[in-house]
Amino acid sequence: MSRVYVTRLLPPKAVERLSDVDAVFFQEDRPIDRSSLLEGVKDAEGLICILTDTIDEDVMDAASGLRVISCCAAGVDKIDVDAATRRGILVTNTPDALTETTADLAWTLLLDAARRVSEGDRYIRQGRFVGWGPLLLNGVDVYGKTLGIVGAGRIGGAVARRATAFHMNILYHNRNRNRILEEDTGAVYVSFEELLERSDFVSLHTPLTPGTKNMFGENEFSMMKRSAVFINTARGGCHDEVALVEALRNGVIRAAGLDVFHEEPKVHPGLLELENVVLCPHLGSASEETRRRMALDAVVNLLDALNDRRPRYVVNPEVLRG
């Protein structure tokens, strides 16, 4: 029976699917610490991890018999995929499960930041609401405005489809043109610079890579409209946190909505001081249905790999070809 190590407790349905393997779970409901991870993976053939777990060469060396790393997330930037590939270890992820839910969250942040909903909630709870007024917490309209999407993959495309209900003008920038998105939504492919200059709302949906790290910095925020709203539900490393704080503080852009941060769970103290930013604790996939499906996908990927079947979601298919 294959030994499998799981770094976080999973929904019951996913646990049931692991009944045919010797599954050992990290029992505490918190991110696993380094020493527990290195100890837990010893003698494991399979590893189920989450997006915050750093799976590097030291972990792979500790698990000399490791055959598959199944990440219960879409992004695998915390996994050294090159090192896994060199060792013949298959890496899998769960990209489809969270597409629509994360798109919902991006829109939640967009609408909240535009209409100052969270700010209004705090206003009432602080006992400051004394009645309606023409200048009270005025935000900006969303309907009919221009939405710029950076990264037009699964989630970016889902965000664009929702924008059609608001009759928005949709611009997008991507490594490659997405003809299907253009046909479905009327989205227009533009350069990154043009997108920044024209968009009323900018929503970021790229993976974290060396090429996208801090792709939004002081220069990029300065190119945006002063009335623009910036949304990031991708990875915190894709924007320069210090530059964003300064842009929000100095009115370079109007507002922001963030679900991700540079060093989660740490949040830049400057963001905590600002009223014009909506902060979420990485809730992009946080619905009961989606988290259940993600866990099941991760388990099925793992079991397929251990039973010499091709998993549905493979990050490094060259391992299979080898």
N, C-alpha and C positions, 0 to 999 in steps of 0.2 A: 504493500500500500504506500503510495507516494506521500511524503511529508510536505505539508504546505504551511507557510507562516503568513498570518494576516495581521497587519499593523493597526487595524482599528475595528471595533465592533461593527457588524453589518446587520441590515434588516433580516428578520427571521427567515423569509423566503430564500434569501441568498445563502444563509447558513445551512438550511436544509439541503441545498444542492451540493454542499461539500461533504455529505455523509459518506461518500465512497473514498475519501482521502483522509489522511491523518492531519486534520486541520488544527493548528495551534494559534490562538488569538492573543494579541496584547489586550489585557483585560481592562485597562483603564480608559475612561472616556476623555482622552486628551491626546495631543500629538505625541507620538512615541519618542522617547529620548534615545540618544545615540547608542548608549551602552546596551539598552534593551533590544534595539534593532540588531546590533551586531551579534548579540547572544542568541536572539530568536531565530535568525536565518541559518544558523549552523545545521547542517544535514538536510536543509530544505531543498526540494526539487522545484518547488513553486513558491512565488511570493506575490501576495496581493497587497498593494500599497495605495496610498492616497496622494493627492497632488502636493502636499506639503512635505512628504518624506524625501529626503535626499538619498538617492540610490546611486552610489558612486563605486569606484573600483574597490575601495575597502570593504564595502558590503558584499560585493561579488566575490572577493577573495575569501571572506568569512563563510560564504555559502558555496563551497567548491563544487557541489553537485547541482547548482542551480540551472534549471532549464528554461524557465519562463518567469518574466516579471510582468504581472498584470496590474496595470494602473487603473484605479477606479476614478478616472477623470479623462477629460479630453486632452489637456496639455501634459506634455511629458518633459518639460524643461528642467525638472529636478532629477531626471534620470540621465545618467551618462550612457546614451544610446550607442555611441561609438564603441565604448568599452564593452557593452553587452554584445554588440555585434562581433567584435573581435573574439569574444569567448564563445560565440555560438548560442547566446542566450536570446530567446525571443522576447520582444517587448510588445505589449498590446495596450490598447486604451479603449475608452468608451465614448467616442465623439458624437454619435447620433442621439444618444439618450437625453442629452441636456440642451439640444439646440433650441427648441421652442421655449423652454422654461427660462433659459438665459436671455433670449430675446425679449420675453415678457419683463424680466428684471431691468434690462436696458431701457425699455420704455417706461417702466416705473420710475427710474431715476430721472429720465428726461422730463417727464411730466411734473415730477416733484420739484426738480430744480427750476423748471420754467415758471411754475405757478406757486412756488415757495410754500409747499404744503407742510413739510417738516418744520420749517420756520414758523408757520402759523400754528402748528400743534404746540410748539414750545411757548409761543406767545400766549396762548390760552392757558396752558398749565402754569405759567408764571403769574397768572392773575392780571395780565396787562390788557385784556380785551374789554373795552368799555362801550363798544358799539361800532356799527358800520361807519366807514368814512371814505370819501372819494380817493384818498391817497394811501389807504391802509394796505400794506403788503402787496402792492401792484407787481405782478410778474409780467411775462410776455406770452403772446399767443403762440400756439404750435400749429394750428390749422393753416394750411396754405404756405407755410414757410419752407425753407430749404434745408434738407438734411444731408449731411456729408458722412458717408460711411467709409471708414478706412479698414480694409480687410473684408472682402466680399465673399467669404466662404459660407459655411453652413449657417452660422449665427448671424453674420452680417447680412446675408440674404434674407433671413427670417425677420430681421429688424426692418429691412427695406419693404418687405411685403406688408408689414403692419402700417408703414408710413403711407401707403396708398389710401388707407381709410381716412387719413387726415388730409388728403389731397395735397401732399407735400411734393415739392420738386426734389428729386433724389439724385444726388451726385455720389459717385463712388471712385475710390482708388484702390487698385489691387495689383499684384504682380502680373496678372494676366486679365484680359477682358473676360467678363462673365456675360456671354451673349444671352443665356437663358434668363438671367436676372434682368437684363435690359428689356427682353421681350415681355416678361411677366409684370414688370413694375414701371417701365419707362425710365429706368435709371440711366444716367449719362456718365460714361467713363471720362474722367478728367485727370490732370496731373495732381500730385499731392498739393502743390502750391496753390493751384486754382481752387481746389476743394477748400483749403483753409480760408482763402480770401472771400469765397462766395457763401459759405454755409452759415446758417443761423444756429444749427446744432451739429456737433461733430461727435460721432459715436465710433469708438475704437474697438476692433475685433480681430487683431492680429495675434499670432503666437509670439512668445518671447524668444527671440533669437538674437545673435550678435548684431544683425542688421536692423532689428526693431527696438533694441534697448535704447531707452531715452529718446525715441523718435519724436516725442513731443517735448521740446525744451523752450528756453526763453525765446529763441528766434521764431519757432513755430507758433507759440501763443501770441507773439507780437503781430503775426500775419493774420490772425483771426479778427473778426469783427469785435468791437468792444461790447456788443450786445450778445455775443456768442455764448453758447453753453457747451461744455466739454463733458463727455460721458466715457468712462472706461470700465468695462466689465470683462476685460481680457486678462492682462497681467499688469501689476503695479510697476514692474520694471520698464514698461513701454513708455512711461512718461517720467520726466524729471520732477520729483516731488517738490524740491526747493523752488524750481522755476514756476511750478503750478501755484504754490502758496503765494509767491510774489505777484503772479498775474491776477489772482483772485483778490489779493489785498489791495492792489493798486489800480483795479478797474481795467486791466488790460483785456480781460474777458469778464463776462457778467457772472457766470456761475459754473458749477461743476457737479457731477454726480459720480461717485466712486464706489465700486464694489471690491476693489483690489488695491493693495498697498505694497511698497517696496520690501518691507521686512515684516510681513504679517507674523504675529498679530499686532506688532507695533504700528502705530499711526503717527505720522509726523505731527509734532505738537502744534505747528502753525495751522494745520488743517482743523484741529480741534477748537481753535480760537475763532474760526470764521463762521459767519452765518450763511454765506452764499455757497456752501458746499454741502451736499447730501452724502452721508457716509453710511455704507452698509458693510457688515462683517462677512464678506464673500458669500453672498446668498444666491449667486447666479443660478445654481442648480437646486436650490433648497425648496423643493416641493416633495411631498411624500411619494407621489407617483414617480417622479424623476429619480430621486435618490434610490428608490427600490429598483428601478430599471438599470441604473448605473451599476449597482452592486451585482445584479443578476448578469449583466453583460460581462463584468469583470470576472465573475466566477465561471461563466461559460467559456470565455476566452482561455482561462487558465486550464480548465478541464480538457478542452479541445487540444491544447498544446501538449499536455501531459499524455494524452491518448493518441498522439501523432496524427491529429486532424488539424487542418488549417483553420485557425481562429478567424472569425469574421473581421476583426479589426487588428491589423498587424502594422506596427510602426516601422520595423526593419525587415521587410520581406526577403532581403538578401540572405538572411539566415536560413530561410526555407530553401532558397535556390542552392545554397552551399551544401 
